[in-house]
Amino acid sequence: MIPIAGSAYTYAYATMGELVAWIIGWDLILEYAGSNMTVSVGFAAHVVDFLDWFGFHPSPKWITPAYLSDGMTDLQGKVLYNPGWHFGFNIPAFFIVLLLTVLLVRGIQESAKANNFMVGIKITAILVFVGAALGYLHPGNWHPYMPNGFSGVLTGGSIIFFTYIGFDSVSTAAEECKRPQRDLPIGIIATLIVCTVLYLSVAICLTGLVPWQSMIDDAAPVVNALKKLSLLPGGHPLHWVRLIVLIGALMGMISSLLVYQLGQSRVWYSMSRDGLLPKIFSKIHPVFRTPTFSTWVAGFLVAIPSGLFDIELLANLSNIGTLFAFVLVSIGVLELRYREPERRRGFRVPGGPVIPVLSVVFCVLLMSGLPVITWFRFFIWLVIGLVIYVCYSRHRSEFARAK
């Protein structure tokens, strides 16, 4: 119904007004930034494994974040860093974000071609891993099936929820679609089905290869599991599988970073176009025809924290932002159907109010599985956003100019 850039922000603006749109836009900035920080830290961990495969071992202080929530140990369990701050900076995470920012500044067409290539490599690596892992599974690792009970399932679902942001980020580039009413639903639903099957396959194989306890706080669990098994008798073939998976994982995370950074910059652009942010954020480059300033701001907003913080802290912030955004969108669907039931809709979800209500319930349920400290940080972020809205945005928005 609203085929323009901005994702949930644009929908909230059309259904619930300016204040709610600002809240969800500010939340989306946290959502995309947090998810990209998380993926970039994971990317750095895989770069380290890739170098290790070839026998290179860079200094830990330049490949680990400055802050580690639970410290850091090697594969033998030796403590490298205690929990808290230490002298270091995650250089691979920092530079990959800046490199992709340059690519996005050059334009959506070049970015889409590069992304399609990387997605193909990623899917190939996943299939290779699943095929190779089938011969090394230990069914005993699956007993008990839920070692931490339902609360463990709830917390796990809350922690990995940010991996589904890619489906939402597709809608942020609606203006780049030729037929958005047809292309967006097909793209989102088809990829949702395919990715769910791949997620399940990898999770089943990984937990069958090694005990789940060995993967706690591991930013590269698949390749590290393959490394451990390749050192055992009969496990040498996994040495080469590990290299294939490493290449696929690196390409896959680059493609994810590309999509998330695109989504974040388009949210900045949409909010600026509506007057909620300074106009410089919606300024288009005369040659590349992209929102250059917002793309660079989004890049540095992600790159610097990626070098400083670890994957646990960043993932939780991204998850609560994502879930909160989905709650507001679902409420917006209900409100618009009640307020304007006869309005023409290019997108229409079947089932009446049932699906939006279920969406709200399950999102709130997943949010309840996140740590209290994550709620506190999220509340601080929203307060900062509301202060900016009251002091700046509401006086310069389209509604303010209309008055």
C-alpha positions in Angstrom: 0.0 0.0 0.0 3.0 2.3 0.6 5.7 1.3 -1.9 8.4 3.8 -0.8 11.6 3.5 1.2 11.5 3.4 5.0 10.1 0.0 6.0 8.1 -0.1 9.2 8.8 3.6 9.7 6.8 4.6 6.6 4.0 2.3 7.6 3.8 3.7 11.1 3.8 7.3 9.8 0.8 6.5 7.5 -1.2 4.6 10.2 -0.3 6.0 13.6 1.0 9.5 13.0 4.3 11.4 13.5 5.2 10.6 17.1 4.8 6.9 16.8 6.6 7.1 13.4 9.5 8.8 15.1 9.7 6.2 17.9 9.7 3.4 15.4 12.2 5.1 13.1 14.5 5.7 16.0 14.0 2.1 17.0 14.8 0.9 13.5 18.1 2.8 13.6 19.0 0.8 16.7 17.7 -2.4 15.1 19.8 -2.2 12.0 22.8 -0.8 13.7 22.8 -3.4 16.4 22.3 -6.3 13.9 25.1 -5.1 11.7 27.5 -4.6 14.7 26.7 -8.2 15.7 27.3 -9.6 12.2 30.5 -7.6 11.7 31.9 -9.0 15.0 31.0 -12.5 13.8 32.7 -11.7 10.5 35.9 -10.7 12.3 35.9 -14.0 14.2 35.6 -15.9 10.9 38.5 -13.8 9.4 40.6 -14.9 12.4 39.7 -18.5 11.7 40.4 -18.0 8.0 43.9 -16.7 8.8 44.4 -19.6 11.3 43.6 -22.1 8.5 46.7 -20.8 6.6 48.8 -20.6 9.7 48.7 -16.9 10.4 48.0 -15.8 14.0 47.6 -12.0 14.4 47.9 -10.3 17.8 44.6 -10.8 19.8 44.4 -7.2 20.8 43.8 -6.2 17.1 41.2 -8.8 16.4 39.1 -8.7 19.6 36.7 -6.0 20.9 37.8 -3.7 23.7 35.0 -4.9 25.9 34.2 -8.6 26.5 31.1 -9.4 28.5 32.4 -12.9 29.5 36.1 -12.7 28.8 37.8 -14.8 26.2 39.4 -18.2 26.1 41.2 -20.3 23.4 40.1 -23.7 22.2 42.0 -25.4 25.0 40.1 -23.3 27.6 43.1 -21.0 28.5 42.0 -17.6 29.6 43.2 -14.9 27.2 41.1 -11.9 28.6 39.1 -11.5 31.7 35.5 -10.1 31.5 35.4 -6.3 31.0 37.6 -3.7 29.2 41.1 -4.3 27.9 43.4 -2.7 25.4 42.3 -3.8 21.9 40.2 -3.0 18.9 38.4 -5.3 16.4 40.0 -4.0 13.2 38.4 -6.6 10.8 34.9 -5.7 12.0 35.6 -2.0 11.7 37.0 -2.1 8.2 34.5 -4.5 6.6 31.7 -2.0 7.5 33.5 0.9 6.0 34.3 -1.0 2.8 30.7 -1.9 2.3 29.7 1.6 3.0 31.8 2.7 0.0 30.0 0.1 -2.1 26.6 1.3 -1.0 27.5 4.9 -1.7 28.2 3.9 -5.3 24.7 2.7 -5.8 22.0 0.1 -5.4 22.6 -1.6 -8.8 26.3 -2.5 -8.1 25.3 -3.5 -4.5 22.6 -5.9 -5.7 24.9 -7.6 -8.2 27.5 -8.2 -5.6 24.9 -9.4 -3.1 23.5 -12.0 -5.5 27.0 -13.4 -6.1 27.7 -13.7 -2.3 24.3 -15.2 -1.5 25.1 -18.0 -4.1 28.4 -18.8 -2.4 26.8 -18.8 1.0 24.1 -21.3 0.1 26.6 -23.6 -1.5 28.7 -23.5 1.7 25.7 -24.3 3.9 24.8 -27.3 1.7 28.4 -28.6 1.8 28.5 -28.3 5.6 25.2 -30.1 6.0 26.3 -32.9 3.6 29.7 -33.4 5.3 28.3 -33.2 8.8 25.8 -36.1 8.3 28.7 -38.6 8.6 29.9 -37.3 11.9 26.7 -36.8 13.9 26.4 -38.0 17.5 22.7 -38.5 18.4 23.6 -38.5 22.1 24.2 -34.7 21.8 20.5 -34.2 21.3 19.6 -35.7 24.7 18.0 -34.1 26.6 16.3 -32.3 23.7 15.7 -29.1 25.7 18.4 -29.1 28.3 17.4 -25.7 29.7 13.6 -26.3 29.4 11.1 -23.9 27.7 12.8 -20.9 29.3 16.0 -21.8 27.4 14.1 -22.1 24.2 12.5 -18.7 24.8 15.8 -17.1 25.6 17.5 -18.7 22.6 14.7 -17.5 20.3 15.0 -14.0 21.6 18.8 -13.9 21.1 18.8 -15.1 17.5 15.7 -13.2 16.4 17.8 -10.5 14.8 18.8 -13.0 12.0 15.3 -12.4 10.6 15.8 -8.7 10.1 16.8 -9.3 6.5 13.2 -10.0 5.6 12.2 -6.6 7.0 15.1 -4.9 5.4 13.8 -6.0 2.0 10.9 -3.6 2.4 13.2 -0.6 3.1 14.2 -0.7 -0.6 10.6 -0.8 -1.9 11.3 2.1 -4.3 13.9 0.1 -6.1 11.3 -2.6 -7.0 9.7 -2.4 -10.4 6.4 -3.9 -9.1 6.5 -3.6 -5.3 3.0 -5.0 -4.7 4.0 -8.2 -6.4 7.8 -8.4 -5.9 8.0 -7.6 -2.1 5.5 -10.3 -0.8 7.1 -13.0 -3.1 10.6 -12.0 -2.1 9.9 -11.9 1.6 7.8 -15.1 1.9 10.0 -17.2 -0.4 13.2 -16.2 1.4 11.6 -16.8 4.7 10.7 -20.4 3.8 14.2 -21.2 2.3 16.1 -19.6 5.2 14.1 -21.3 7.9 14.8 -24.7 6.3 18.5 -23.8 6.1 18.6 -22.5 9.7 17.1 -25.8 11.0 19.5 -27.9 8.9 22.5 -26.1 10.2 21.3 -26.1 13.9 20.5 -29.8 13.8 23.9 -30.7 12.3 25.9 -28.4 14.5 24.4 -29.6 17.7 24.9 -33.2 16.5 28.6 -32.6 15.8 29.6 -31.1 19.2 27.9 -30.6 22.6 25.9 -27.4 22.8 27.9 -26.3 25.9 31.1 -25.9 23.8 29.5 -23.2 21.6 28.6 -20.7 24.4 29.9 -17.2 23.6 31.5 -18.5 20.3 31.2 -16.0 17.5 32.2 -18.6 14.9 30.7 -21.9 16.2 30.4 -23.8 13.0 34.0 -23.4 11.8 35.4 -23.9 15.4 33.4 -27.1 15.7 34.9 -28.3 12.3 38.4 -27.4 13.5 38.0 -29.4 16.7 36.7 -32.5 14.8 39.3 -32.2 12.0 42.1 -32.7 14.6 40.6 -36.0 15.7 41.4 -39.4 14.1 39.4 -39.7 10.8 38.5 -36.1 10.8 41.0 -34.8 8.3 38.4 -34.4 5.5 36.6 -31.8 7.7 39.8 -29.6 7.4 38.8 -28.8 3.8 35.1 -28.6 4.6 36.1 -26.0 7.2 37.8 -23.9 4.5 34.7 -24.0 2.2 32.4 -23.1 5.1 34.7 -20.2 6.1 34.6 -18.8 2.6 30.8 -19.2 2.5 30.3 -17.7 5.9 32.5 -14.7 5.1 30.5 -14.1 1.9 27.2 -14.7 3.7 28.0 -12.2 6.4 29.2 -9.6 3.8 25.8 -10.0 2.0 23.9 -9.6 5.3 25.9 -6.5 6.2 25.2 -5.1 2.8 21.4 -5.5 3.1 21.3 -4.2 6.7 23.4 -1.1 5.9 21.2 -0.4 3.0 18.1 -0.6 5.2 19.5 1.6 7.9 20.6 4.4 5.5 17.1 4.3 3.9 15.5 4.8 7.3 17.7 7.9 7.9 16.8 9.1 4.4 13.0 8.6 4.9 13.0 10.4 8.3 15.0 13.3 6.8 12.6 13.6 3.9 9.7 13.9 6.3 11.5 16.7 8.2 12.3 14.6 11.3 16.0 14.8 10.7 18.1 17.5 9.1 17.7 17.7 5.3 21.3 16.7 4.7 20.4 13.1 5.5 18.1 13.0 2.4 20.6 14.8 0.1 21.2 12.7 -3.1 24.6 12.4 -4.7 24.5 14.0 -8.1 26.4 11.1 -9.8 25.6 7.9 -7.8 22.0 8.9 -7.0 22.2 7.6 -3.4 21.8 9.3 0.0 25.5 9.7 0.5 25.5 11.5 3.8 23.1 9.1 5.6 25.0 6.1 4.2 28.3 7.4 5.6 26.7 8.2 9.0 25.2 4.8 9.1 28.6 3.3 8.3 30.5 5.0 11.1 27.6 4.5 13.5 28.1 0.7 13.0 31.9 0.5 12.4 33.1 2.2 15.6 31.0 0.2 18.1 31.9 -3.0 16.2 35.5 -2.5 17.1 34.7 -1.8 20.8 32.0 -4.3 21.9 31.4 -8.0 21.8 28.7 -10.0 20.1 26.6 -10.7 23.2 25.9 -7.1 24.1 25.2 -6.0 20.5 22.9 -8.9 19.6 20.6 -8.2 22.6 20.2 -4.6 21.6 19.4 -5.5 18.1 16.8 -8.1 19.1 14.8 -5.9 21.4 14.8 -3.2 18.8 13.6 -5.6 16.1 10.8 -7.1 18.3 9.6 -3.7 19.4 9.4 -2.5 15.8 7.4 -5.5 14.8 4.9 -4.9 17.7 4.2 -1.4 16.5 3.7 -2.5 12.9 1.3 -5.2 14.0 -0.7 -2.7 16.0 -0.7 -0.4 13.0 -2.2 -3.1 10.9 -5.1 -3.5 13.4 -5.6 0.3 13.7 -5.7 0.9 9.9 -8.1 -2.0 9.3 -10.5 -0.6 12.0 -10.2 3.0 11.0 -10.2 2.6 7.1 -11.6 -0.8 6.3 -12.5 0.2 2.7 -9.1 1.6 1.8 -7.4 0.0 -1.2 -4.6 -2.3 -0.2 -1.8 -3.6 -2.4 -0.6 -5.8 0.5 -3.3 -7.6 2.5 -2.6 -10.3 5.1 -5.3 -13.0 5.3 -7.0 -14.0 8.6 -8.3 -10.6 9.6 -7.0 -9.4 13.0 -5.8 -12.9 14.1 -2.3 -12.7 12.6 -1.5 -9.2 13.8 -2.7 -10.1 17.3 -0.6 -13.3 17.3 2.4 -11.2 16.1 2.1 -8.9 19.0 1.7 -11.7 21.5 4.7 -13.7 20.3 6.9 -10.6 19.9 6.2 -9.5 23.5 6.8 -13.1 24.6 10.2 -13.1 23.0 11.1 -9.7 24.4 10.4 -11.1 27.9 13.2 -13.6 27.3 15.9 -10.9 27.0 18.0 -9.7 30.0 16.8 -6.9 32.2 19.9 -4.8 31.4 18.9 -5.0 27.7 15.5 -3.4 28.6 17.3 -0.7 30.5 19.6 0.2 27.6 16.7 0.1 25.2 14.7 2.5 27.5 17.7 4.9 27.5 17.9 4.8 23.7 14.1 5.7 23.4 14.5 8.5 25.9 17.3 10.0 23.9 15.2 9.7 20.8 12.2 11.5 22.4 14.4 14.3 23.6 15.6 14.9 20.0 12.0 14.7 18.8 10.7 17.3 21.3 13.7 19.7 20.9 14.1 19.4 17.1 11.9 17.1 15.0 8.4 18.1 15.9 9.2 21.8 15.0 10.6 21.0 11.6 8.5 18.1 10.3 5.9 18.2 7.5 3.1 18.5 10.0 4.8 21.5 11.7 5.2 23.2 8.3 1.6 22.5 7.4 0.4 24.3 10.5 
